[in-house]
Amino acid sequence: NFNMDTVLSGCLPGFVFKERYLFYCQNASKITVFSVFLAANAAQFKIHIQETDLDEIVQAAICHELTHAFSIHLNLPVWLNEGIAMYTVDKFAGKTTVKTETLEFIETYPHKKPLTNYSNLMSRNVDSIVYTYARAYWLTRYLELNYPGFIRGLLVKRQSKRKIEQQLSLKTGIPLKDFWNEIDKKIVAQFAS
């Protein structure tokens, strides 16, 4: 029976479930685990539709983390890595798990460039984290709906983040220099209506 106190007291290796989060803790500092926990916990309530069934919560967390485990060798950009994991949970659960209200974050958030790595993510404020995860989810969903098979094609081999952005630009017809500003408008137009 693990809890956050156990994690913080010794950061025992293994899976730890706390407040809807599944952590794999191995050689992480107590401060890092605690920071990730606090930021993720605050953002979680703004992003996900609340689930009360503990079995579904655990299954969703495991599904999300296994998706990461099977794509880790690809070194995907944060948005694609999280978007695929979140969208996979929807498919597994057979329902939408992200609040439609998160589209407001996408529409109004002023800093449109994507984060390039996770270390930058957890040093951000909660709204930035919500925006990053919400955009990841809705962009993945947008691409799957409008360009079936495109994401699967991105996962065939390891590619640079720049190469993935170039392919996004070509597929959507949005010039690369404008992509991150314009894609949010398209996502909101499609899903907010």
The 8 nearest C-alpha neighbors of each residue, nearest first, counted from 0:
[[1, 2, 15, 5, 16, 3, 17, 4],
 [2, 0, 5, 15, 3, 16, 6, 4],
 [1, 3, 5, 4, 17, 6, 0, 15],
 [4, 2, 6, 5, 7, 17, 1, 15],
 [3, 5, 7, 6, 2, 8, 1, 9],
 [6, 4, 8, 3, 2, 7, 1, 9],
 [7, 5, 10, 3, 4, 8, 9, 11],
 [6, 8, 4, 29, 5, 10, 9, 3],
 [9, 7, 5, 6, 4, 10, 29, 11],
 [8, 10, 11, 7, 6, 5, 29, 4],
 [9, 11, 6, 7, 8, 24, 12, 29],
 [10, 12, 9, 6, 13, 24, 25, 5],
 [13, 11, 25, 24, 10, 23, 14, 26],
 [14, 12, 23, 24, 11, 15, 25, 22],
 [13, 15, 23, 22, 21, 16, 24, 12],
 [16, 14, 22, 21, 1, 13, 23, 17],
 [15, 17, 21, 20, 22, 14, 19, 18],
 [18, 16, 20, 19, 2, 15, 3, 21],
 [17, 19, 20, 16, 40, 21, 36, 3],
 [20, 18, 17, 56, 16, 21, 57, 60],
 [21, 19, 17, 16, 18, 22, 60, 15],
 [20, 22, 16, 15, 60, 14, 17, 23],
 [23, 21, 15, 14, 24, 20, 16, 13],
 [22, 24, 14, 13, 15, 25, 21, 12],
 [23, 25, 12, 13, 22, 27, 10, 11],
 [24, 26, 12, 27, 23, 13, 11, 10],
 [25, 27, 28, 24, 10, 12, 11, 29],
 [28, 26, 25, 24, 29, 31, 32, 10],
 [27, 29, 31, 30, 32, 26, 10, 33],
 [30, 28, 7, 32, 31, 33, 27, 10],
 [29, 31, 33, 28, 32, 34, 7, 27],
 [32, 30, 34, 28, 33, 29, 35, 27],
 [31, 33, 35, 29, 34, 30, 36, 28],
 [32, 34, 36, 30, 31, 35, 29, 37],
 [35, 33, 31, 37, 36, 32, 30, 38],
 [34, 36, 32, 38, 33, 37, 39, 31],
 [35, 37, 33, 39, 34, 38, 40, 32],
 [38, 36, 40, 34, 39, 35, 33, 41],
 [39, 37, 35, 41, 40, 36, 34, 42],
 [40, 38, 42, 36, 41, 37, 43, 35],
 [39, 41, 43, 37, 38, 42, 36, 44],
 [40, 42, 38, 39, 43, 44, 37, 125],
 [41, 43, 39, 45, 129, 40, 44, 125],
 [44, 42, 40, 46, 45, 41, 39, 47],
 [43, 45, 42, 46, 47, 41, 40, 49],
 [44, 46, 42, 43, 47, 129, 41, 101],
 [47, 45, 43, 44, 97, 98, 101, 42],
 [48, 46, 97, 98, 96, 43, 44, 49],
 [47, 49, 96, 98, 97, 50, 46, 44],
 [50, 48, 47, 51, 44, 96, 98, 97],
 [49, 51, 52, 48, 56, 55, 53, 47],
 [50, 52, 53, 49, 56, 55, 54, 48],
 [51, 53, 55, 54, 50, 56, 57, 49],
 [52, 54, 56, 55, 51, 57, 50, 58],
 [55, 53, 57, 56, 52, 58, 59, 51],
 [56, 54, 58, 52, 53, 57, 59, 50],
 [57, 55, 53, 59, 54, 58, 60, 52],
 [56, 58, 60, 54, 59, 55, 61, 53],
 [57, 59, 55, 61, 60, 56, 62, 54],
 [60, 58, 62, 56, 57, 61, 88, 55],
 [61, 59, 57, 63, 62, 58, 21, 64],
 [60, 62, 58, 64, 63, 59, 65, 57],
 [63, 61, 59, 65, 60, 64, 58, 88],
 [64, 62, 84, 60, 66, 61, 65, 88],
 [63, 65, 67, 61, 66, 62, 60, 68],
 [66, 64, 68, 62, 67, 63, 61, 69],
 [65, 67, 63, 69, 64, 84, 68, 62],
 [68, 66, 64, 70, 65, 69, 71, 84],
 [69, 67, 65, 66, 71, 70, 64, 72],
 [68, 70, 66, 67, 71, 65, 72, 64],
 [69, 71, 67, 72, 68, 73, 66, 74],
 [72, 70, 73, 68, 74, 67, 69, 75],
 [71, 73, 70, 74, 157, 69, 68, 75],
 [72, 74, 157, 71, 75, 70, 156, 154],
 [75, 73, 72, 71, 76, 157, 70, 158],
 [76, 74, 73, 80, 79, 77, 160, 71],
 [75, 77, 79, 78, 160, 115, 80, 74],
 [78, 76, 80, 79, 81, 116, 115, 75],
 [79, 77, 135, 81, 76, 80, 82, 131],
 [80, 78, 82, 76, 81, 77, 83, 135],
 [79, 81, 77, 75, 83, 82, 78, 76],
 [82, 80, 84, 83, 78, 79, 77, 135],
 [83, 81, 136, 135, 79, 85, 139, 84],
 [82, 84, 86, 81, 85, 80, 87, 79],
 [83, 85, 63, 81, 87, 66, 82, 86],
 [86, 84, 88, 82, 87, 83, 136, 81],
 [85, 87, 89, 83, 88, 84, 82, 136],
 [88, 86, 90, 84, 89, 85, 83, 91],
 [87, 89, 91, 85, 86, 90, 59, 92],
 [90, 88, 86, 92, 95, 94, 87, 91],
 [89, 91, 87, 93, 88, 92, 86, 94],
 [90, 92, 88, 89, 93, 87, 62, 59],
 [93, 91, 89, 94, 90, 88, 59, 55],
 [94, 92, 90, 91, 89, 95, 88, 96],
 [93, 95, 89, 92, 96, 90, 91, 88],
 [94, 96, 89, 97, 93, 98, 92, 48],
 [95, 97, 48, 47, 89, 94, 98, 88],
 [98, 96, 47, 48, 46, 95, 99, 101],
 [99, 97, 100, 48, 47, 101, 46, 96],
 [98, 100, 101, 102, 97, 191, 190, 103],
 [101, 99, 98, 102, 103, 104, 46, 45],
 [102, 100, 103, 99, 104, 98, 133, 46],
 [101, 103, 105, 100, 104, 99, 187, 106],
 [104, 102, 106, 101, 105, 100, 107, 108],
 [105, 103, 101, 102, 107, 108, 106, 130],
 [104, 106, 102, 103, 108, 107, 130, 183],
 [105, 107, 103, 104, 108, 102, 183, 187],
 [108, 106, 104, 105, 103, 109, 102, 110],
 [107, 109, 104, 105, 110, 106, 130, 111],
 [108, 110, 111, 107, 106, 105, 104, 112],
 [111, 109, 112, 108, 113, 127, 180, 107],
 [110, 112, 180, 179, 109, 113, 108, 183],
 [113, 111, 179, 110, 114, 180, 115, 178],
 [114, 112, 115, 111, 78, 131, 179, 77],
 [115, 113, 116, 77, 112, 120, 119, 131],
 [114, 116, 76, 77, 113, 117, 119, 160],
 [117, 115, 118, 114, 119, 77, 120, 76],
 [116, 118, 120, 119, 121, 77, 115, 114],
 [117, 119, 120, 116, 121, 122, 115, 114],
 [120, 118, 117, 122, 121, 116, 114, 123],
 [121, 119, 117, 118, 122, 123, 128, 114],
 [120, 122, 123, 119, 118, 35, 117, 38],
 [121, 123, 120, 119, 124, 118, 34, 38],
 [124, 122, 121, 120, 127, 128, 125, 119],
 [123, 125, 127, 126, 128, 122, 38, 121],
 [124, 126, 128, 127, 42, 129, 38, 123],
 [127, 125, 129, 128, 124, 130, 42, 104],
 [128, 126, 130, 125, 124, 129, 123, 131],
 [127, 129, 125, 131, 126, 130, 132, 124],
 [130, 128, 126, 132, 127, 131, 42, 133],
 [131, 129, 127, 133, 128, 104, 132, 134],
 [132, 130, 128, 134, 129, 133, 135, 127],
 [131, 133, 135, 129, 134, 130, 136, 128],
 [134, 132, 130, 136, 135, 131, 129, 101],
 [133, 135, 137, 131, 136, 132, 138, 130],
 [136, 134, 82, 78, 132, 138, 133, 137],
 [135, 137, 82, 133, 139, 134, 138, 85],
 [136, 138, 140, 134, 139, 135, 141, 133],
 [139, 137, 141, 135, 140, 136, 134, 142],
 [140, 138, 142, 136, 82, 141, 137, 135],
 [139, 141, 137, 143, 138, 142, 144, 136],
 [142, 140, 138, 144, 139, 143, 137, 145],
 [141, 143, 139, 146, 145, 144, 140, 138],
 [144, 142, 147, 140, 146, 141, 145, 139],
 [143, 145, 141, 142, 146, 147, 140, 139],
 [146, 144, 142, 143, 141, 147, 140, 149],
 [145, 147, 142, 143, 149, 144, 148, 170],
 [148, 146, 143, 149, 144, 145, 142, 150],
 [149, 147, 151, 150, 152, 146, 143, 142],
 [148, 150, 152, 151, 147, 146, 153, 143],
 [151, 149, 153, 152, 148, 154, 143, 142],
 [150, 152, 148, 154, 153, 149, 155, 147],
 [151, 153, 149, 150, 154, 155, 148, 156],
 [152, 154, 150, 151, 155, 149, 156, 163],
 [155, 153, 151, 152, 156, 150, 157, 73],
 [156, 154, 152, 153, 151, 157, 73, 158],
 [157, 155, 154, 158, 73, 153, 152, 72],
 [156, 158, 73, 74, 159, 154, 155, 72],
 [159, 157, 162, 156, 160, 163, 73, 75],
 [158, 160, 162, 161, 163, 157, 75, 74],
 [159, 161, 163, 162, 76, 164, 158, 75],
 [160, 162, 164, 159, 163, 165, 158, 166],
 [163, 161, 165, 159, 164, 160, 158, 166],
 [162, 164, 166, 160, 165, 161, 167, 159],
 [165, 163, 167, 161, 162, 166, 168, 160],
 [166, 164, 162, 168, 167, 163, 161, 169],
 [165, 167, 169, 163, 168, 164, 170, 162],
 [168, 166, 164, 170, 165, 169, 171, 163],
 [167, 169, 165, 173, 175, 166, 171, 170],
 [170, 168, 166, 172, 167, 171, 165, 173],
 [169, 171, 167, 168, 172, 166, 146, 173],
 [172, 170, 173, 168, 169, 167, 166, 182],
 [171, 173, 169, 168, 170, 174, 167, 175],
 [172, 174, 168, 171, 178, 175, 177, 169],
 [175, 173, 177, 176, 168, 178, 172, 169],
 [174, 176, 178, 168, 177, 173, 165, 164],
 [175, 177, 174, 178, 179, 173, 180, 168],
 [178, 176, 175, 174, 180, 179, 181, 173],
 [177, 179, 175, 181, 173, 180, 182, 176],
 [178, 180, 182, 181, 111, 112, 177, 183],
 [181, 179, 178, 177, 111, 182, 183, 184],
 [180, 182, 178, 184, 183, 179, 177, 185],
 [183, 181, 185, 184, 179, 178, 180, 186],
 [182, 184, 186, 185, 181, 105, 187, 180],
 [185, 183, 187, 181, 182, 186, 188, 106],
 [186, 184, 188, 182, 183, 187, 189, 181],
 [185, 187, 183, 189, 188, 184, 190, 182],
 [188, 186, 191, 184, 190, 189, 185, 102],
 [189, 187, 185, 186, 191, 190, 184, 192],
 [190, 188, 186, 187, 191, 185, 192, 141],
 [189, 191, 187, 192, 188, 186, 102, 99],
 [192, 190, 187, 188, 189, 102, 99, 186],
 [191, 190, 189, 188, 187, 186, 99, 102]]
